């Protein structure tokens, strides 16, 4: 995942966690709500650790290639969604940038 994608997921999980905590009653919280909060906290912790770990350009390129392959596989046979095409364009541009960076660093 790109740093931007990880940060978006972190932000989303933080909002979900705040929402879940806001739903917690003062007395006798439901086991399901407690389990939801625990799961969100674990996911958030894992993503924060991932965000803190530096990734090599090669790792980033491999991840982008996988995301690009996935995005291309989602293109329907007719009427390609504009948002999907924009996503593919952005992934291709980032991949080109990282490949140039990798070549320049070697």
VENCORQUI-V616894 format. One record per helix or strand. SS is the DSSP state (H for helix, E for strand). FROM is the first residue (numbers start at 1). LEN is the number of residues. If there is no record, write none. Layout:
SS|FROM|LEN + SS|FROM|LEN
//
This chain:
H|3|20 + H|31|22 + H|57|17 + H|82|24
//
